[in-house]
Amino acid sequence: MPLNIPHIHAQFPPELSPYADRAEAGTRAFVARFGLAPDEAARHHHERSLLGTLMGRAYPHAGPCELQLVTDWISCMLVLDDQFDETALGTDPVLLRQVCDEVLGWLTADGSIDDSADGSADGQPCGTPVHSAVAAFRPAYADLWRRTVPLTSAAWRTRLAGHIGAFFETCVWESENRLAERVPTLDEYIGMRGRALMPYLDLIELTLHAEVPAEIYELPEFAELNAALSDADLWTNDLFSCEKEALLNDPHNLVLVHRHAHGTDLQTSADAVGAMIQARFDRFTELSATFADGLSPALRLLFPADRLERHIAGLRSWLTGQLQWRFETLRFDPTRPEVISAAGSTPL
């Protein structure tokens, strides 16, 4: 019996960039150029993910170069994340931490780029990476950083690296749980899960050429706005991917954690998570409508109304765009051969 995905209502209509198809073609070329997909199955999985469509919906008003850059960013991050989730690397927390630390070392606040990261004369990466997977990603991240640095400040780059580092900490935590065959509690999982979206919210500022001042970014109200969006987005991801992750016996999914905590079947937990998601959608909608009202005159001078409105619109586009994309992508297809071979069927 197939899982019935609960209906999620988004108040804002989804949009799509006119450059989405171009970004899709460009990011497939990016993945191929750096050899990020290690085999045909990985390449096919990346293509079926339709990340150009996702980014075209998340950043519908970005220019063509900016949209290409953020699409290449998400391709690089998600292909790396697939390595963490679906290979033996994901059950070796010590090695995984070394890999994550190496990647973070490439994201320098001063914008410097190690020339060896681009590879030697024959196109192969220089140096000895801590894991074979890193060999391809090193020059790919160097390319991303070279294109990102001219568009950003040192403060923004420091924040992005911090958010990616927090996400990597979650990946290591998941690896430790897999090794110990431990299912996290609901509170633990919710607390760790929200970190994964923050780097992509940072990229909104890159596409708008308008960075959020630290004085606003550090406001509790702004943190709550980002948290509501992150929860809504990532829990939606878990809802659509729970069948695949059940087959892979990976407990790091809100639906599966809920099922384990409450002893329900998959559909009952999916329905409960659907209600949780709707509550976070509604909370984000409320916060995005009222956030500007609470700013002092001094903060309004730091971040004028037109720039703030464009940023809030960017957050809304992420929320509605990712939801629409879930019905367009095949990234979460539980019938992928490499998923079916892992367990055979989904226990509803």
SULCOR-V588506 format. One record per residue. RES is the residue in one small letter. NEAR is the number of other C-alpha atoms within 8 Angstrom. Layout:
res,near
RES,NEAR
RES,NEAR
//
This chain:
res,near
m,3
p,3
l,8
n,5
i,9
p,7
h,5
i,7
h,6
a,7
q,5
f,7
p,6
p,9
e,9
l,11
s,11
p,7
y,10
a,13
d,9
r,9
a,14
e,13
a,9
g,9
t,13
r,10
a,8
f,9
v,12
a,9
r,7
f,10
g,8
l,11
a,11
p,7
d,6
e,7
a,6
a,9
r,10
h,8
h,9
h,14
e,9
r,9
s,9
l,13
l,12
g,14
t,12
l,11
m,13
g,16
r,17
a,14
y,14
p,12
h,5
a,10
g,8
p,8
c,6
e,10
l,16
q,12
l,11
v,10
t,14
d,11
w,9
i,10
s,12
c,13
m,8
l,8
v,11
l,9
d,8
d,9
q,11
f,12
d,8
e,7
t,9
a,7
l,11
g,16
t,10
d,11
p,13
v,6
l,10
l,13
r,11
q,9
v,11
c,10
d,8
e,10
v,10
l,10
g,7
w,11
l,10
t,11
a,9
d,5
g,11
s,6
i,10
d,8
d,6
s,9
a,11
d,14
g,12
s,9
a,5
d,5
g,7
q,7
p,13
c,9
g,5
t,4
p,8
v,9
h,8
s,7
a,7
v,11
a,10
a,12
f,12
r,13
p,13
a,11
y,10
a,13
d,9
l,11
w,11
r,10
r,9
t,9
v,10
p,6
l,8
t,9
s,7
a,9
a,7
w,10
r,14
t,10
r,8
l,10
a,11
g,8
h,11
i,12
g,10
a,10
f,10
f,10
e,9
t,11
c,10
v,12
w,9
e,10
s,13
e,11
n,11
r,11
l,10
a,6
e,6
r,7
v,9
p,10
t,8
l,10
d,6
e,8
y,12
i,9
g,7
m,8
r,10
g,12
r,11
a,11
l,10
m,12
p,10
y,8
l,9
d,10
l,9
i,12
e,12
l,12
t,12
l,10
h,7
a,8
e,8
v,8
p,8
a,6
e,7
i,9
y,9
e,8
l,8
p,6
e,7
f,11
a,10
e,8
l,11
n,9
a,9
a,12
l,13
s,13
d,12
a,13
d,12
l,12
w,11
t,11
n,9
d,11
l,14
f,10
s,12
c,11
e,10
k,13
e,12
a,12
l,15
l,9
n,6
d,9
p,10
h,11
n,12
l,13
v,13
l,13
v,15
h,11
r,13
h,9
a,8
h,6
g,6
t,8
d,8
l,12
q,9
t,9
s,13
a,12
d,10
a,8
v,13
g,14
a,8
m,8
i,13
q,11
a,8
r,12
f,13
d,8
r,9
f,11
t,9
e,8
l,9
s,9
a,7
t,8
f,10
a,7
d,5
g,6
l,8
s,6
p,6
a,6
l,10
r,10
l,7
l,7
f,10
p,8
a,7
d,6
r,9
l,10
e,8
r,9
h,11
i,9
a,8
g,11
l,11
r,9
s,15
w,11
l,12
t,14
g,14
q,12
l,10
q,9
w,11
r,9
f,6
e,7
t,10
l,8
r,9
f,8
d,8
p,10
t,7
r,7
p,6
e,6
v,13
i,12
s,7
a,8
a,9
g,8
s,6
t,9
p,5
l,7
//
